[in-house]
Amino acid sequence: MNKDVQLAGRKSRASAHPRPWFLAGFLGLVATWTAAGETADAARQGITVHGNWTITVSDSEGREVSTRHFRNALLPSGEFLLVRLLTFGSEIDNSLSSWRILVGTSGTVDSAECNALTGLPIPVDIGFDLATRASLTLNDARTAFTLERDLKLPATCISGASYSISEVWSAAQYKVNSPGPFPDPAFLLPKKAPFTMKTLDSAVVVLPGQVVSLSVTFSFS
């Protein structure tokens, strides 16, 4: 059975068996994003969306060195992405590895090779590098999905004895479906949409050779 969802007076129709990217768009469209500063009255009228992160640093032999847990907030571009998924014929581009996890660092080398691994600064004229791609897992109840990726910077990308992760981003790369039989070539280019972001209260310190496992679970209540 199909369901109607509404945001700011606009309706969109969703199928009863959405793909993982569509689940996020469908639920997000009717969501109240309390982490982004919505009022308590507004929060009672919608769905609350939670973005829960875990950053785990491990040594070269797989032993856990540190773990950090925190939550993040939806960005305006993330809210725009959710609306596009339902109302403007956009879709997450699975051929380009769709969802990404990006990290902001200090103590790293500012080069094209190293920036491609962290994902920041976000490239202007091209898509995200494949190194930033995240795996996506949908839970059995189809009420949450998890993005995961590992990061191990080579020694040539670390400018000192260590480097620090000061912020994390989730992002998507998507394409816009052709608006007609003769679309503008610009419609064929991948679009980039930062989804959520968090500046850490204190940076995560990483030594050369250590592996950083990044995970974020988006759930709905």
N, C-alpha and C positions, 0 to 999 in steps of 0.2 A: 504494500500500500504506500502511495506517495504522501509526502507531508509538505505543507507550506511553512516556510519560515519567513520572518519579517524583521527588517531593520530600518528604522527611520522611514516607515511608510512604504518600503519597497518589498516586494515578494519575489522569491525564487523557488523553483521546484527541484527537489532532490530525489534521486532514486532510492529504493529500499536497500540496495546493496552497493554503497559507495566504495570507491577505491580509497586506499589510505590517505592520499593527499586530499581527496574530496571530503573525507571525514573531518579533517581539520577545518576546511573551509565551511562545511555545513554547520558544525557546532560553533565555530568561531563567529559566524555571521549573526547568530542569535545571542552571543555571549555578552556579558557585562564584564569589562576588563578592570576589575577592582585594583589590580596592581598598577594600572596606569593612571589611577587617581579618580576613579568614578565615585560618586557619592553613595552612601549607604542605602538611600531610597532607590537609586538606580540599580544597585546590586541585587536588591530583593526582587527585581522584575526580570532578571535574566539568569544566564548560566555563568558560573565562575570558572575561569580557565586558569590552571596552575602550571607553571613551568619550573620544575624541580631539577636542579643540576647536581652532578657529582663530578669532582675532579680528583683523580687518583694518580699519584706519582709513584712509579715503581723503579727499582734499580735494574741493572742489566740482566740479573738472574730472576727477575719477576717478583722480588720481595717488595711488599708495600712499604713506601717511605712516608707518605702522608695522604690524607683524604680530606676533601672539603665539600660541604653540602651548603646549598643556598638556593634562593629563588630569583627569578628575573621578571622583567616586565615587557609587555608587547610594545613594539615601536609603531609609530604612525604608518610606516611603510608596510609593516606586518598586517595591520588592520586593513590597509588598502588591498593587500594581496588576497585576504580572505574574501573581501567583497568581489574582487575580480574573478575569483574562482567560480563564483556562483552567478554573477550577473553579466559578465562581459566576455564569456567564451574563452577564458584562459585555462591553461592546464599546466601542472608541474611537468617539466620536461624530463621524463625518465631516461631518455637516451643520453642526457648530459648529467646524470647522477643526481638530479633534483635537489635534495636537501643537503645543506652544508653546515659545518661548525667552524667558526673562525675564532682566532685568539689574538688579542692585543698584547704585545710583549715589550719589555725593555731589556737592554743588554744583548740584543741580537743585531746582526748585520743587515743594513738596509740595502738589499739587492733584490733583483727580480727573482732569483732562485729561492732565496729565503722567504721573501714575502709571499711567494706562491704556496709555501708550506703552511704559513700561518693564516693566509687569506686576507690579511690587512696590510696596507690600505686596500679597500675594495677596488678592483680594477674598473676603469672608466669605460673603455671601448671594447672590452672583450668579456667573455664569461668567466666564472670562477675556475681556478685551476682544479683538475681532477683530484689533487692531493687533499683538498678540503672536503671531499665527499663524505657523507655520513650514511651509515646503514640505518634503515627504518624498520622497526618492529611494532606491529599493531597488537594490542592485547586481545585476549579471547572475547571479551565483552564488547570490543570495538568502541570503548570509551576513552582510550588513551593510546598514545604512540610514543616510542622512544627513539631518539637519534643518538648514534654512537660513532666515535672515531678515535684513533690513536694518533699521537704526535710524537715523533722522535727527531729532533733537529740534529743535523750533522754538526760536528765540531766547527766546521767552516762557517756556520751561521751564528755561532756564539762568540761574542766579542770579548768576554772576560772569563772569570772562573765559574760563572753561572749566568742564568737569565731568569726573568720573572714574567709570569702571566698576570696581567693587571685587569683584563676584561675578556669576556666571552660573548659571542654572538651566535645565534642560529639564523640561517638564511635559506632562501630557496631560489632556484633558477627556473624560470618558467617561459613558456612561449604563448603567444596570442594567436588564437585560431584565425584563419583568413577571413576578413570581413566581406569577401566577394570573390568573383571569378578572376579579377585582376588586382590582387593586393599590392600595396606598396611594399617594396623589398625590405623596408625597415621592419615589417611584421615578421619576417623570417629570422631575425636576429634574436638571440636569447635575452630575456630580461632578468635582472637581478633584484631581489627583494629581501633586504635585511628584515628578519622576523621578530626576534627578541634580542635584548642586550642587557648585560649586567657588568657594572664596574665593581670589582671586588673591594671589600673593606680593607683587606690586606693582601698583597700579591702572593702568588704561589711561586716559590723558588724552585728552580729545576737545575740540576747539575748535568754536565755533559755525559751522554750515555744513558740517561734516565728516560723512561717512556711515560708520557702523560696520556691517560685515558680519560676522555671527555664524554659525558653522557647527560642528556636532558630528556625528561619525560614530561609530555604535555598531557594533562588529565583534565577532566571536566566534571563539575558537580553543580 
